[in-house]
Amino acid sequence: MAGFEPGSLPDLLPLYYRRLFPYGPYGRWLSYGVVVKNYFQRREFSFTLRDDIYVRYQSFNSPQELEKEMQKMNPYKIDVGAVYSHRPSQRNTVHMGAFQAQEKELVFDIDMTDYDDVRRCCSSAEICSKCWTLMTIAIRVIDRALVEDFGVKHRLWVYSGRRGVHCWVCDDSVRKWSCAMRAAAVEYLTLVKGGSETVKKVNLTDPIHPFISHSLSLVEPYFEEYALVGQDILGSSESWEKVVALVPESVRESLLREFPKKRDSVQRWELLKKKMEKCKPSHAESEIMLQYCFPRLDINVSRGVNHLLKSPFSVHPKTGRVSVPIDLRKLEQFDPLAVPTISCLCRELDTAPEEEDGEKENEAEPEPKRRTRDYKKTSLAPYVRVFEQFVEEMDKSRKGELLKKSDLQGDF
C-alpha cells in the first residue's frame, strides 16, 4: 500500500501506543462500569508480536496496567477474548475444568473473501469502492435485525483494517449468552448457505419470513448499482449463465436465447424479471438479489464465547490501516481506503503545530490528558469520537438502569 511499508511498523508502533491509542474510552468500554468484581481482571487479551510470536491468556489488574504492557510490548495485533471464571494469566493454577469462559460480547466477523463468487472487481484480500458496497449492505441488514428483531441497544461496528468489518454487541444480557444462543442468532441471520460447489445458495419458501422481507427492502436499492452496473453480472455469457442457473428450468432456455439481444446487464435483468412474473410463485428474483448481496457471516467467530476478535484501534500489519469504528450515521460515506494509517498519523503528529502558551496544560498533568490532545491533532480524532459516543451511550444507559432499579426497590 502506498505510504506504508510493513518493515516500518516496529519504528512507528511505540509512538502510536504512547501518544495515539485512546486508552481512556477503551478501558471504560471493557470495564463496563466495573459493576462485577474483578471483571476487567478476568478478561483475556492476546498479543501478536514481531516475528509472529503469539501470546494468549494475558490479563491485567487494570486498564492502566494493560496500557503499560502495550507500550512495553508494542504488539503488531491485539485480540480481545472472553471474561473467564478466573484470571487468564492464572489459568494453570486452578483445577482442570474450573477455568471457563463466562461471558463475552456477541461478535460478528464479515470478510470480503467470502464474497469472491459474487464480485468480479477484486478477489482475496483486495477491496475497492465497488465491492465495499457489500459491507455497507451487510451492516445495514445485520444492524437493523439486531435492533428491531433482537432488541439490541449497544453495538459497535468496526472496520477490520483490511478487507472486512466486525460488530461488537455489548448489551449486558447479550454478553452472557450461551454458545447455543449465539449459534441460534447467527443461524437466524444466515440465508446464503453452501460451499463453492453449491450453485443455488438461497432458497426461499412461502410464507416469506419478516426478517427476509425487511432484508430484501434494504438489499434492493443497492442491487442495480452494485450487481448490474458495478459487477456487470449479466454482462457476458460466462457471467449470465451463473445467474440463469438460479432461475426455474422452464425459463432458462428462453433467457439464454434472448439475453444476447439486450444491450447491458440492466436490460437483461428487466427481461429476467418479466419472465419471473409468469413463473409465480417462484422467488428467483429475490433469491438472486440475496445470493449476490446478502451478508455472509463466519458462524465460528460468533458462536464461541472464548473466540478472539481483533481489537478496535489495532493497526493492521499488512496495510498499516487502523481498525477504526464506523459511524452508522455516515455509513454511505465511509471509505476503507481513506482511514488513517499508522505512518500518516505519526507524520501528522510530527507536523502538528505546538499549542499556544495560554492553551498549554500544567506540565505536571497526568499522561492520559496529554495523550488525549495528541490524537485530537490527527485524522484519528473523528473515529475516536465515534467510539467515545458509543461508550458514553452505554454509560448513560447503565446509569438509567441503576436509577430505575433503585426506584423500584424504594431506595430514596
C-alpha positions as CSV (number, residue, x, y, z in Angstrom):
1,M,0.0,0.0,0.0
2,A,1.3,3.5,-0.9
3,G,2.6,5.4,2.1
4,F,3.1,2.3,4.3
5,E,5.9,-0.2,4.4
6,P,5.3,-3.2,6.7
7,G,9.0,-3.0,7.7
8,S,8.4,0.4,9.3
9,L,5.9,-1.0,11.8
10,P,8.5,-1.6,14.6
11,D,9.6,2.0,14.4
12,L,6.1,3.5,14.4
13,L,4.2,1.4,16.9
14,P,6.0,2.8,20.0
15,L,4.8,6.3,19.1
16,Y,1.3,5.0,18.3
17,Y,0.9,3.3,21.6
18,R,2.5,6.1,23.6
19,R,0.6,9.0,22.2
20,L,-2.3,8.0,19.9
21,F,-4.1,4.9,21.3
22,P,-7.3,6.0,23.1
23,Y,-6.8,4.2,26.4
24,G,-9.3,6.2,28.3
25,P,-12.5,5.2,26.4
26,Y,-11.0,1.8,25.6
27,G,-10.6,1.0,29.3
28,R,-14.1,2.3,30.1
29,W,-15.6,0.1,27.3
30,L,-14.1,-3.2,28.5
31,S,-14.7,-2.4,32.2
32,Y,-18.5,-1.9,31.7
33,G,-18.8,0.4,34.8
34,V,-16.9,-2.1,37.0
35,V,-20.3,-3.5,38.3
36,V,-18.9,-7.0,38.7
37,K,-16.0,-7.8,40.9
38,N,-12.7,-8.4,39.1
39,Y,-14.5,-8.1,35.7
40,F,-11.6,-6.5,33.8
41,Q,-9.0,-8.7,35.6
42,R,-10.7,-11.8,34.2
43,R,-10.7,-10.6,30.6
44,E,-8.3,-12.3,28.1
45,F,-6.1,-10.2,25.9
46,S,-3.9,-11.7,23.2
47,F,-0.9,-10.0,21.6
48,T,0.7,-10.9,18.3
49,L,4.3,-9.7,18.5
50,R,7.1,-9.2,15.9
51,D,8.1,-12.4,14.0
52,D,4.6,-13.8,14.6
53,I,5.1,-14.5,18.3
54,Y,1.6,-15.2,19.6
55,V,0.9,-14.6,23.3
56,R,-2.5,-15.7,24.6
57,Y,-4.2,-15.7,28.0
58,Q,-2.9,-12.4,29.2
59,S,-4.8,-10.5,31.9
60,F,-4.3,-7.3,33.8
61,N,-5.3,-5.7,37.1
62,S,-6.5,-2.5,35.5
63,P,-6.7,-0.7,32.1
64,Q,-3.6,1.3,33.3
65,E,-1.6,-1.9,33.6
66,L,-2.8,-3.0,30.1
67,E,-1.7,0.3,28.8
68,K,1.8,0.0,30.2
69,E,2.1,-3.6,28.8
70,M,1.1,-2.4,25.3
71,Q,3.6,0.4,25.4
72,K,6.3,-2.1,26.6
73,M,5.5,-4.9,24.1
74,N,4.3,-2.9,21.1
75,P,2.1,-5.7,19.7
76,Y,1.5,-6.0,16.0
77,K,-2.0,-7.1,16.7
78,I,-4.3,-7.1,19.8
79,D,-7.2,-9.5,20.2
80,V,-9.9,-9.3,22.8
81,G,-11.2,-12.5,24.3
82,A,-13.8,-13.7,26.9
83,V,-14.2,-12.9,30.6
84,Y,-13.3,-16.1,32.4
85,S,-14.1,-17.6,35.8
86,H,-10.5,-16.9,36.9
87,R,-7.8,-14.6,35.7
88,P,-6.5,-16.0,32.4
89,S,-2.9,-15.4,33.4
90,Q,-3.5,-17.8,36.4
91,R,-5.4,-20.5,34.5
92,N,-2.6,-23.1,35.2
93,T,-3.1,-22.6,38.9
94,V,-6.8,-23.7,39.1
95,H,-8.3,-27.2,38.9
96,M,-8.7,-28.7,35.4
97,G,-12.1,-27.8,34.1
98,A,-12.6,-25.0,36.5
99,F,-11.3,-22.4,34.1
100,Q,-14.3,-21.5,32.0
101,A,-15.2,-18.7,29.6
102,Q,-18.2,-17.0,31.3
103,E,-19.2,-14.1,29.0
104,K,-18.2,-12.1,26.0
105,E,-19.7,-9.6,23.6
106,L,-21.6,-11.3,20.8
107,V,-19.4,-10.6,17.8
108,F,-19.8,-10.8,14.0
109,D,-17.0,-11.1,11.5
110,I,-17.8,-10.3,7.9
111,D,-14.9,-10.9,5.5
112,M,-14.9,-9.8,1.8
113,T,-13.1,-13.1,0.8
114,D,-16.4,-14.9,1.5
115,Y,-18.0,-13.0,-1.4
116,D,-15.4,-13.9,-4.1
117,D,-18.0,-15.8,-6.1
118,V,-20.2,-12.7,-6.5
119,R,-17.6,-10.0,-7.1
120,R,-15.5,-9.5,-10.3
121,C,-13.7,-6.3,-9.4
122,C,-11.4,-7.8,-6.8
123,S,-10.6,-11.2,-5.2
124,S,-9.0,-12.5,-2.0
125,A,-7.8,-9.7,0.3
126,E,-8.3,-6.9,-2.3
127,I,-11.1,-4.4,-1.9
128,C,-12.3,-1.3,-3.8
129,S,-15.2,1.1,-3.7
130,K,-17.3,-1.1,-5.9
131,C,-17.2,-4.2,-3.8
132,W,-17.2,-2.3,-0.5
133,T,-20.9,-1.8,-1.1
134,L,-21.3,-5.4,0.1
135,M,-20.0,-4.4,3.5
136,T,-22.4,-1.4,3.6
137,I,-25.3,-3.7,2.8
138,A,-24.2,-6.2,5.4
139,I,-24.0,-3.5,8.1
140,R,-27.5,-2.2,7.1
141,V,-29.1,-5.7,7.2
142,I,-27.5,-7.0,10.4
143,D,-27.8,-3.8,12.3
144,R,-31.5,-3.5,11.6
145,A,-32.1,-7.1,12.7
146,L,-30.1,-6.6,15.9
147,V,-32.0,-3.5,16.9
148,E,-35.5,-4.4,15.7
149,D,-35.6,-8.2,15.9
150,F,-33.3,-8.8,18.9
151,G,-33.9,-5.6,20.8
152,V,-30.1,-4.8,21.0
153,K,-29.1,-1.3,22.0
154,H,-25.3,-1.2,22.2
155,R,-23.4,-2.4,19.1
156,L,-20.1,-1.1,17.8
157,W,-19.2,-1.6,14.1
158,V,-15.5,-1.6,13.3
159,Y,-13.5,-1.7,10.1
160,S,-11.0,-4.6,10.3
161,G,-8.2,-2.6,8.8
162,R,-8.0,-4.7,5.6
163,R,-11.0,-6.4,4.0
164,G,-14.0,-6.6,6.3
165,V,-16.0,-5.4,9.3
166,H,-16.6,-6.6,12.8
167,C,-19.6,-6.0,15.1
168,W,-19.4,-6.0,18.9
169,V,-22.8,-6.4,20.6
170,C,-22.3,-5.1,24.1
171,D,-25.6,-5.3,25.9
172,D,-25.3,-6.7,29.4
173,S,-27.8,-9.6,28.8
174,V,-26.3,-10.5,25.4
175,R,-22.7,-10.7,26.8
176,K,-24.0,-13.6,29.0
177,W,-25.5,-15.6,26.1
178,S,-24.5,-19.3,25.8
179,C,-22.8,-20.8,22.8
180,A,-26.2,-22.3,21.8
181,M,-27.9,-18.9,21.8
182,R,-25.1,-17.3,19.8
183,A,-25.3,-20.1,17.2
184,A,-29.1,-19.7,17.0
185,A,-28.7,-15.9,16.4
186,V,-26.2,-16.5,13.6
187,E,-28.5,-19.2,12.1
188,Y,-31.4,-16.7,12.1
189,L,-29.2,-14.1,10.3
190,T,-27.9,-16.6,7.7
191,L,-29.5,-17.1,4.3
192,V,-26.6,-17.8,2.0
193,K,-25.7,-21.5,2.5
194,G,-23.4,-23.9,0.8
195,G,-19.8,-24.0,-0.3
196,S,-18.1,-23.3,-3.6
197,E,-19.7,-26.4,-5.2
198,T,-23.2,-25.2,-4.3
199,V,-24.8,-23.4,-7.3
200,K,-28.0,-22.1,-5.6
201,K,-27.2,-20.8,-2.2
202,V,-30.5,-19.1,-1.3
203,N,-33.8,-21.0,-1.2
204,L,-37.0,-19.1,-0.2
205,T,-40.3,-20.7,0.7
206,D,-43.7,-19.3,1.5
207,P,-44.6,-17.6,3.6
208,I,-41.6,-15.3,3.4
209,H,-40.3,-14.6,6.9
210,P,-40.4,-10.9,8.0
211,F,-36.6,-10.9,8.5
212,I,-36.2,-11.8,4.8
213,S,-38.7,-9.2,3.7
214,H,-37.0,-6.5,5.7
215,S,-33.6,-7.6,4.4
216,L,-34.8,-7.5,0.8
217,S,-36.1,-4.0,1.2
218,L,-32.6,-3.0,2.3
219,V,-30.8,-5.0,-0.4
220,E,-32.9,-4.0,-3.4
221,P,-31.9,-0.3,-3.5
222,Y,-28.2,-1.3,-3.9
223,F,-28.7,-4.2,-6.3
224,E,-28.7,-2.4,-9.6
225,E,-25.7,-0.1,-8.8
226,Y,-23.7,-2.9,-7.2
227,A,-24.5,-6.1,-9.2
228,L,-25.8,-4.9,-12.5
229,V,-23.6,-1.9,-13.1
230,G,-20.6,-2.3,-10.8
231,Q,-20.1,-6.1,-11.2
232,D,-21.9,-6.4,-14.5
233,I,-23.3,-9.8,-13.5
234,L,-25.2,-10.2,-16.8
235,G,-22.5,-8.6,-19.0
236,S,-21.2,-11.7,-20.7
237,S,-22.4,-15.3,-21.5
238,E,-20.0,-16.6,-18.9
239,S,-21.4,-14.5,-16.1
240,W,-25.1,-14.6,-17.1
241,E,-25.0,-18.4,-17.2
242,K,-24.3,-18.4,-13.5
243,V,-27.4,-16.2,-12.9
244,V,-29.6,-18.2,-15.2
245,A,-28.7,-21.4,-13.3
246,L,-30.6,-19.8,-10.3
247,V,-34.0,-19.4,-12.1
248,P,-36.6,-22.1,-12.8
249,E,-35.6,-24.6,-15.5
250,S,-38.7,-23.7,-17.6
251,V,-37.4,-20.2,-18.5
252,R,-33.6,-20.8,-18.7
253,E,-33.5,-21.6,-22.4
254,S,-35.5,-18.6,-23.4
255,L,-33.4,-16.3,-21.3
256,L,-30.1,-17.7,-22.8
257,R,-31.6,-17.1,-26.2
258,E,-32.8,-13.6,-25.6
259,F,-30.0,-12.2,-23.4
260,P,-27.6,-11.5,-26.4
261,K,-30.2,-9.2,-27.9
262,K,-30.2,-6.9,-24.9
263,R,-27.7,-4.1,-24.6
264,D,-26.5,-4.5,-21.0
265,S,-27.0,-6.1,-17.6
266,V,-29.7,-3.7,-16.6
267,Q,-31.8,-4.5,-19.7
268,R,-31.2,-8.3,-19.2
269,W,-32.3,-8.0,-15.6
270,E,-35.6,-6.4,-16.7
271,L,-36.1,-9.2,-19.1
272,L,-35.5,-11.8,-16.3
273,K,-38.0,-10.0,-14.0
274,K,-40.7,-10.2,-16.7
275,K,-40.1,-13.9,-17.2
276,M,-40.3,-14.4,-13.5
277,E,-43.8,-12.8,-13.4
278,K,-45.0,-15.8,-15.4
279,C,-43.4,-18.3,-13.0
280,K,-45.2,-17.5,-9.8
281,P,-44.9,-18.5,-7.1
282,S,-41.1,-18.6,-7.9
283,H,-38.9,-16.3,-5.7
284,A,-36.0,-16.5,-8.1
285,E,-35.6,-12.7,-8.5
286,S,-35.3,-12.3,-4.7
287,E,-33.1,-15.3,-4.4
288,I,-30.7,-13.9,-6.9
289,M,-30.5,-10.5,-5.2
290,L,-29.9,-12.2,-1.8
291,Q,-27.3,-14.6,-3.2
292,Y,-25.3,-11.7,-4.7
293,C,-25.7,-9.1,-1.9
294,F,-26.8,-10.7,1.4
295,P,-24.3,-10.7,4.4
296,R,-22.1,-13.8,4.8
297,L,-21.2,-14.4,8.5
298,D,-18.4,-16.5,9.9
299,I,-20.5,-18.6,12.4
300,N,-17.4,-19.9,14.3
301,V,-16.4,-16.4,15.3
302,S,-19.9,-15.6,16.7
303,R,-20.9,-18.8,18.5
304,G,-17.8,-19.4,20.6
305,V,-17.7,-17.5,23.8
306,N,-14.0,-18.0,24.0
307,H,-13.3,-16.8,20.4
308,L,-10.8,-14.0,20.0
309,L,-11.5,-11.0,17.8
310,K,-9.2,-8.2,16.7
311,S,-9.5,-5.2,19.0
312,P,-10.7,-1.8,17.7
313,F,-7.8,0.6,17.1
314,S,-5.4,-2.3,16.3
315,V,-3.1,-1.5,13.4
316,H,-3.3,-4.0,10.5
317,P,0.3,-5.2,10.0
318,K,-0.1,-5.6,6.2
319,T,-1.9,-2.4,5.3
320,G,-0.9,-0.1,8.2
321,R,-4.6,1.0,8.5
322,V,-6.1,1.5,11.9
323,S,-9.1,-0.7,12.8
324,V,-11.5,2.2,13.3
325,P,-15.1,2.4,14.5
326,I,-17.7,3.2,11.8
327,D,-20.2,6.0,12.2
328,L,-23.5,4.4,11.1
329,R,-24.9,7.9,10.5
330,K,-22.3,8.4,7.8
331,L,-22.1,4.8,6.6
332,E,-22.5,5.6,2.9
333,Q,-19.5,7.9,3.1
334,F,-17.2,5.5,4.9
335,D,-14.1,4.8,2.7
336,P,-11.9,1.9,4.0
337,L,-9.1,3.1,1.7
338,A,-9.1,6.5,3.3
339,V,-8.9,5.5,7.0
340,P,-5.8,6.7,8.9
341,T,-2.6,4.6,8.5
342,I,-0.1,4.5,11.3
343,S,2.6,6.2,9.1
344,C,0.1,9.0,8.2
345,L,-0.8,9.5,11.9
346,C,2.8,9.7,13.0
347,R,3.5,12.3,10.3
348,E,0.5,14.3,11.4
349,L,1.8,14.2,15.0
350,D,5.2,15.3,13.9
351,T,3.9,18.3,11.9
352,A,1.1,19.3,14.3
353,P,1.5,23.0,15.5
354,E,2.6,23.5,19.0
355,E,-0.2,24.8,21.3
356,E,-0.3,28.4,22.3
357,D,1.2,29.3,25.7
358,G,-2.3,30.2,27.0
359,E,-3.7,26.8,26.0
360,K,-0.8,24.7,27.4
361,E,-1.8,22.5,30.3
362,N,0.1,22.3,33.5
363,E,3.3,20.3,32.9
364,A,2.5,18.1,35.8
365,E,-0.8,16.9,34.5
366,P,-1.4,13.2,34.1
367,E,-0.1,11.5,31.0
368,P,-3.6,10.4,29.7
369,K,-4.7,14.0,29.2
370,R,-1.7,14.9,27.2
371,R,-2.2,11.8,25.1
372,T,-5.9,12.8,24.5
373,R,-4.7,16.0,23.0
374,D,-2.3,14.1,20.8
375,Y,-4.8,12.0,18.9
376,K,-7.1,15.1,18.6
377,K,-4.3,16.6,16.5
378,T,-4.6,13.8,13.9
379,S,-7.1,12.3,11.5
380,L,-7.8,9.6,14.1
381,A,-9.8,12.1,16.1
382,P,-13.3,11.7,14.5
383,Y,-13.1,7.9,14.8
384,V,-12.2,8.2,18.5
385,R,-15.1,10.5,18.9
386,V,-17.5,7.8,17.4
387,F,-16.0,5.4,19.9
388,E,-16.4,7.8,22.8
389,Q,-20.0,8.5,21.9
390,F,-20.6,4.7,21.9
391,V,-19.1,4.4,25.4
392,E,-21.0,7.4,26.7
393,E,-24.3,5.9,25.4
394,M,-23.5,2.7,27.4
395,D,-22.6,4.7,30.5
396,K,-25.8,6.7,30.2
397,S,-27.9,3.6,29.7
398,R,-26.3,1.8,32.7
399,K,-26.9,4.8,35.0
400,G,-30.5,4.8,33.8
401,E,-30.9,1.2,34.6
402,L,-29.4,1.6,38.1
403,L,-31.8,4.5,38.8
404,K,-34.8,2.5,37.6
405,K,-33.7,-0.4,39.8
406,S,-33.2,1.9,42.8
407,D,-36.7,3.5,42.3
408,L,-38.3,0.0,42.1
409,Q,-36.6,-1.0,45.4
410,G,-37.7,2.2,47.1
411,D,-34.2,3.4,47.7
412,F,-34.7,7.1,48.0
